[in-house]
Each structure stands twice: as C-alpha cells, then as structure tokens.
Amino acid sequence: MPVQPSPVVMGIETSCDETGVALVRDGVLLGEALSTSMDQHARYGGVVPEIAARAHVQALVPCVRAALSSAGLTTADIGAVAVTAGPGLATALHVGVSAAKAYATALDVPLYGVHHLAGHLAADLVDGEPLPDPLIALIVSGGHTSLLRVGDLARDPIVHLGDTLDDAAGECFDKVARVLGLPYPGGPAVDREAVGNDPAALAFPRPLTGRTDSPYTFSFSGLKTAVARWVEAHPDSTVPAGDVIASFQEAVVDVLTAKAIRACRDHEIGDLLIVGGVAANSRLRALAAQRCERAGIRLRIPARKRCTDNGVMIAALGDLLVRSGAAPSRPDLAAMPGAFLDQAQLGVAHPARRAA
C-alpha cells in the first residue's frame, strides 16, 4: 500500500513582537507569513506587552491567510495545528494559543502546544538535514542563554548543562546599546557598528571564565556594568566608539563560544547547534565557525531569517512531533509564560518518549 503523507501542520508563533504563521509537511516548508510590531516598540526602548498583544490580534488572521495563499492551500488542507504555548509575554501568548485552539476545534484537527525555545532548536529543519542525535545546543536570545544536551528532540528530555544567572546575552546587547546611544533593538545595531572596528581595543571582562567558575553557566550583568562604568569614566576618551562597541561584542561572543566548545569536548559530542536571535550576530557566527573548525566540531546555525522568532520553527517542530507519533496536547492547553525547557511539547500528560 502507498505510504500516506503526513498532514499539513500550521504553526503559530506569538511569544513576543513577531506574529508568525507557517505551513510544513514532511519537513518541507509550504508557505509562511510574518508580521512584526517592532517599530511600535522602538520609541519605548523595549517591547510593551499590551502593544504586542494588540498587534498579534490584528495580524494573526491576515498572516494565516497570507501563509495559506503562498502555499496554494486553504484551511481545509490543514491537518494539525502547532502553537507556541510558552515561554513569552503572557498577553501575547494568549492570543496565539486562543487562535490555535479555535482553528483546531473548527477544523477538527489535533493541537500541539510547543515550547518556544524547542522551536528555535527546530528552526533549521526545513532548510537542512535532520538534527544529529545527540548534540550540544547553545540558545542565545533576548531572554534566554542556555547550554543544552539534546537527543531526539521529539521524544527525549532536554538536559540543561548551564543557564544564565542574570541578563541573557541579547538583553545585555540591548542594555549596552542604550548606554552607547544605539537604537533599539540593540543586537543588530551593535553588530552593524562593530564591523571594521578593533575588538581588542579594550579588555572588557569575560564573566564566569575562571578556573573555579561553573564551566557552563553564564552571567552578563557584570559585563553590562563594566561597559557603562567605562563610558562614564571616559567621557572625553580618544578611543573610537566603534572600538568600544566591537570590544564589548567580542567579550560576549568569546564567552559564548568558549563555553559551547568546552561542553562539546567534555561530553564528547561532535555537533554544536547555535540558535536564537543572537545567533544572527555576524561575529558570533564567524568565531564559532573558527573555533569549531579547530576543535573538529561540526557547527550548525540556521540562516539569519530563521534565528529570530518566526512561524516556520513552530510548524517544523509540530511536524516533527506529528511524524514521531506524539499525542496531541490537551484540549485545555493554556499559555505558560514561564515554561521551563525540559521537553519540546507542552500541555500533554505523557510526552512521547523514545523506546528503550
């Protein structure tokens, strides 16, 4: 008998300020749409939850229609719905979860609540090969910086090797950008201004890299403070602003890549995956590539357009769960703003597990 194709999975992402919708089947991206409210937040120097939620309400249905149109499909072709259930802004998550439940109910298809960060881990599945098993993953974003050991993403528990104690890397970029007079969002601004400048001009600290420090734990609050104090103490400095920015960026990416490489070596795992918004940073990508090549580690980083929040990563993860035989999430799936990352799927009593 011919093998039946997997259903078309519609993924919905509304955890912060991007409204993303995508359609994936059997690991193939069929269509996508993305809307951002970033410009509305820029005047405030950060995301305003209520503004983000209103923008999601306005953009979600048009994004669904646009994604379906780009795929040449209709709602009748949707066979499952996946949605970011957490973590994220509570008001923003509620919009996506409510819409996903409505679509799943109206179309009588299964619903899969997924973890936003697990979605980042799956972001590259529609553009590349299946993820190696096991691998070390470095998640770097505005709200999260974590080193993980990942097996089968759909079935195995996700193990935290280390997390940030305070500011995430992306949060540090935003705060330092504000100190240096750069626009919001800070990450892309720092990346642009650092190009062509001297990353060794100033020796900013590398937090938690001493012999007695936890090898996989991060802390960026002190680095942020060090940059702010240097700027305050040198109002008439002859050091070009670009060199200050490049030196700060180098401190961040040096710590991130050094700890990721050490995790691969210590656990004898030859594959490193770097994901999240900060993974779009050009210096992080370059330094990670250099150090992985020297260490004999295979590096995988999604295309820049897949690093920031998008519907493709959620649809890809939903598609992976469907093909793995995972049970749908419960009908009473709720938004989980503080969800901890220990499995890809949320809102299910018994997540799929690999057979012993």
Summary of the structure (lengths in Angstrom):
residues: 356
radius of gyration: 20.5
end to end distance: 29.2
largest distance: 77.1
contacts: 1309
relative contact order: 0.19
helix: 42%
strand: 19%
